[in-house]
Amino acid sequence: MANATLDGFLNARDTISSNEAKLYFEIDGRNIPMIEASEFSATIKKTKTDVAILGSRWQGKKVVGIAGSGNLTAYTVTSEFLKYGLKYANHGEDIYFDATLIIDDPSSRTGKQVVILHNINLDEIPITDIKAGKDVMSWKTGFSFEGIELIEEFNNIKGEN
């Protein structure tokens, strides 16, 4: 892989355009392209507990777990998520699904990254979001997830091993 720096600085072409991302949800065995998604973010937060240490004024911290969470914003173009919410509201059957995120900017030498988030569960179910003067309908919700896989990682553009 060619060194992506110019005299020790980042080459701007190697930053990644989020316009090149693709998102797919696997729900009930169906692989659904999330063409309506306009924003998608996910993080892992560490759960820490305090540890008192004799002879030290510092409060120690011990990582004891992790939790996955994120946010999804999408344009309203389908009733699918409302139908999933109604399954829970009317029958107690909640929906858990996986998401595959593919980031592949052809102008960047960083290459492609593929990540799968497992057991996503939406915090809210979209019904409607109408407002006078608003251009297009969209919805937003947080979510939790309970597993992650890095299927394919970006290239190492720094030239380090």
Protein Blocks (a to p, Z undefined) as FASTA:
>chain_A
ZZfbeehiacfklpccfklpccdddeehiacdffkbcbdcddddddddddddehiabdcd
ddfbdcdddddddddfbfklmmmmmmmmmnopacddddddddddfkbcnbpaddddehia
cfbdcfbdcdehiabdcdddddddebdcdfbacddfkopZZ
